[in-house]
Amino acid sequence: MRNLLRPIFAAAVTALLLMSANVSSDAVAAARPSAFDGKWSVVIYTLQGDCDRSLRYSVRIIDGRVQAEDQSYQAAGLVASNGAIRVVVAEGGRMASGSGRLIGNNGRGEWRTSTGECAGQWTAVRRAADY
């Protein structure tokens, strides 16, 4: 069942990103190396709602596309050449979307669950060995 849901999730995330992202069309173009490629450590902070106060995720950006580092959660997103980023993360039946900006080896932005029950901010740092 889990393997069956992956293509459905991937298609839904791609559609969401293409419909709602404020990311330039360059990020959707053919795959090409991005200035933001590498492994990133992301911490989300809950400022509104009854969700975990903070969570840490590892993601990898390859050719401007965001993906999860392990299989305990799913992440998909796009990074534009100017650092604008839009991401959707799913874990344990919950889904959240985030947007913001990466600048150099750091990033920050906002996130919200798909139901609107929780929201907050996120920060990101690129891991030094990966750029």
C-alpha positions in Angstrom: 0.0 0.0 0.0 2.8 2.4 0.9 4.5 1.9 -2.5 1.1 2.5 -4.2 0.7 5.8 -2.4 4.1 7.2 -3.3 3.3 8.0 -7.0 0.0 9.5 -5.9 1.7 11.7 -3.3 4.4 12.7 -5.8 1.8 13.8 -8.4 -0.3 15.7 -5.8 2.8 17.5 -4.4 4.0 18.4 -7.9 0.5 19.7 -8.8 0.4 21.8 -5.6 3.8 23.2 -6.2 3.1 24.2 -9.7 -0.3 25.7 -8.9 0.7 27.6 -5.7 4.4 28.2 -5.8 5.8 31.7 -6.1 8.9 30.1 -7.6 10.0 31.2 -11.0 9.6 29.0 -14.1 13.3 28.6 -14.2 13.0 26.2 -11.2 10.6 24.0 -13.2 12.8 23.9 -16.3 15.0 21.1 -17.2 17.2 19.8 -14.3 20.4 21.8 -13.9 22.8 22.3 -11.0 21.6 24.9 -8.5 23.7 27.2 -6.3 21.6 25.7 -3.4 22.3 22.0 -4.1 23.5 19.9 -1.2 22.3 18.6 2.2 20.4 21.0 4.5 19.3 20.8 8.1 15.9 22.4 8.6 14.3 23.2 11.9 10.6 24.1 12.1 9.2 26.1 15.0 5.5 26.1 15.9 4.2 29.5 16.8 0.5 28.8 16.5 -1.4 25.7 17.3 -0.9 22.5 19.3 1.9 20.8 17.2 5.4 19.8 18.4 7.3 23.0 19.4 10.1 22.2 17.1 11.2 19.5 14.7 14.4 18.9 12.7 14.5 17.5 9.2 17.3 16.8 6.8 16.7 17.5 3.1 18.8 17.3 0.0 18.5 19.8 -2.9 19.5 18.3 -6.2 19.2 20.5 -9.4 16.9 22.8 -7.5 14.5 20.1 -6.3 14.0 19.4 -2.6 13.7 15.8 -1.4 13.7 14.0 2.0 16.9 12.5 3.3 15.2 9.4 4.8 12.0 7.5 4.4 10.4 8.5 7.7 8.8 11.5 6.0 8.3 12.8 2.5 9.4 16.2 1.2 9.1 17.7 -2.2 9.8 21.2 -3.4 11.5 23.6 -5.7 14.2 26.3 -5.3 14.4 29.1 -7.8 17.7 30.5 -9.0 17.1 33.6 -6.7 16.6 31.3 -3.6 12.8 31.5 -3.4 11.7 28.1 -2.1 8.4 26.3 -1.8 8.2 22.9 0.0 5.5 20.3 1.0 6.3 17.9 3.8 4.2 14.9 4.8 4.7 12.7 7.9 2.4 10.5 9.9 -0.8 11.5 8.1 -0.1 15.2 8.4 1.0 17.6 5.6 2.5 21.1 5.8 3.6 23.6 3.2 6.4 26.1 3.6 7.9 28.9 1.7 10.7 31.3 2.1 14.2 32.1 0.8 17.6 30.6 0.8 20.6 33.0 0.8 24.0 31.5 0.6 24.2 28.7 3.2 21.2 29.8 5.3 17.4 30.0 4.8 14.3 31.0 6.6 10.6 31.2 6.0 7.1 30.3 7.2 5.1 27.1 7.2 1.5 26.0 7.8 -0.3 22.7 8.1 -2.7 21.8 5.4 -5.6 22.1 7.8 -4.4 25.4 9.2 -4.3 24.0 12.8 -0.6 24.9 13.2 1.8 27.4 11.7 5.2 28.8 12.4 8.7 29.6 11.0 11.6 27.5 9.8 15.3 28.0 9.5 17.8 26.1 7.4 21.6 25.7 7.3 23.5 23.9 4.6 25.8 21.3 5.9 29.4 22.4 5.4 30.7 19.2 3.8 28.1 19.4 1.0 28.8 22.5 -0.9 
